[in-house]
Amino acid sequence: MTKADIVSEISEKTGVEKVAVQRTIEEFMSSVKKSISKGNNVYLRGFGSFIVKTRAEKTGRNISQNKSIIIPAHNIPAFKPAKTFVENVKKNVPVK
């Protein structure tokens, strides 16, 4: 499912124009990105959390040059689904 599919589905179910729905989704994604980039987590009860994970420094290999390199510690964005969401997916329970 693409963003355009989501916009169409929400527009059909709510009766709101596609342009308004798309603008709302874009602003939602922008808000999540800004919050995550500042190091803040975003919690959506019943759906999941957009969280910042910290990766520790580690040693890697550059196989083309056959050298060890140090990969510095860094943050990455991640999504952790809510327990009820995971359970519904495991059971193939349709969402209302």
C-alpha positions as CSV (number, residue, x, y, z in Angstrom):
1,M,0.0,0.0,0.0
2,T,1.4,3.4,-1.0
3,K,0.8,6.8,0.5
4,A,-1.6,7.6,-2.4
5,D,-3.6,4.4,-1.6
6,I,-3.8,5.5,2.1
7,V,-5.0,9.0,1.0
8,S,-7.6,7.6,-1.3
9,E,-8.9,5.2,1.4
10,I,-9.1,7.8,4.1
11,S,-10.8,10.2,1.7
12,E,-13.4,7.7,0.7
13,K,-14.2,6.7,4.3
14,T,-14.3,10.2,5.8
15,G,-15.7,12.2,2.9
16,V,-12.8,14.7,3.2
17,E,-11.1,15.9,0.0
18,K,-8.0,14.0,-1.1
19,V,-5.9,17.3,-1.0
20,A,-6.8,17.9,2.6
21,V,-6.1,14.3,3.6
22,Q,-2.7,14.3,1.8
23,R,-1.8,17.6,3.5
24,T,-2.7,16.1,6.9
25,I,-0.6,13.0,6.2
26,E,2.3,15.0,5.0
27,E,2.2,17.2,8.2
28,F,1.9,14.1,10.4
29,M,5.0,12.6,8.8
30,S,6.9,15.9,9.0
31,S,6.0,16.1,12.7
32,V,7.2,12.6,13.4
33,K,10.5,13.2,11.4
34,K,11.2,16.5,13.3
35,S,10.5,14.8,16.7
36,I,12.7,11.8,15.9
37,S,15.5,14.0,14.6
38,K,15.5,15.9,17.9
39,G,15.8,12.6,19.8
40,N,12.2,12.5,21.0
41,N,10.1,9.4,20.7
42,V,6.5,9.5,19.3
43,Y,3.9,7.3,21.0
44,L,0.6,6.4,19.3
45,R,-1.5,4.3,21.8
46,G,-2.8,1.1,20.2
47,F,-0.7,1.5,17.1
48,G,3.0,1.8,18.1
49,S,5.9,4.0,18.8
50,F,8.4,5.7,16.6
51,I,11.6,5.6,18.6
52,V,15.2,6.5,18.4
53,K,17.6,3.6,18.8
54,T,21.3,4.1,19.6
55,R,23.8,1.9,17.9
56,A,27.0,1.3,19.7
57,E,30.4,1.9,18.1
58,K,31.7,-1.3,16.4
59,T,34.4,-2.6,14.2
60,G,33.5,-3.3,10.6
61,R,35.4,-4.5,7.5
62,N,35.9,-2.8,4.2
63,I,36.2,-6.0,2.1
64,S,37.3,-4.2,-1.1
65,Q,40.4,-2.8,0.7
66,N,40.7,-5.6,3.3
67,K,40.9,-3.2,6.1
68,S,39.2,-2.8,9.5
69,I,37.2,0.3,10.0
70,I,35.5,1.8,13.1
71,I,31.8,2.5,12.7
72,P,31.0,5.3,15.2
73,A,28.0,5.2,17.6
74,H,24.9,6.6,15.9
75,N,21.2,7.0,16.2
76,I,18.6,5.4,13.9
77,P,14.9,5.7,13.7
78,A,12.8,2.6,14.4
79,F,9.1,1.6,14.8
80,K,7.9,-0.6,17.6
81,P,4.3,-1.8,17.1
82,A,1.9,-1.9,20.0
83,K,1.2,-5.3,21.6
84,T,-2.4,-5.4,20.4
85,F,-1.3,-4.5,16.9
86,V,1.2,-7.3,16.9
87,E,-1.4,-9.8,18.2
88,N,-3.9,-8.8,15.6
89,V,-1.4,-9.3,12.8
90,K,-0.4,-12.7,14.2
91,K,-4.0,-13.8,14.3
92,N,-5.0,-12.2,11.0
93,V,-7.7,-10.1,12.7
94,P,-9.1,-7.5,10.4
95,V,-8.8,-3.9,11.7
96,K,-12.0,-1.9,12.1
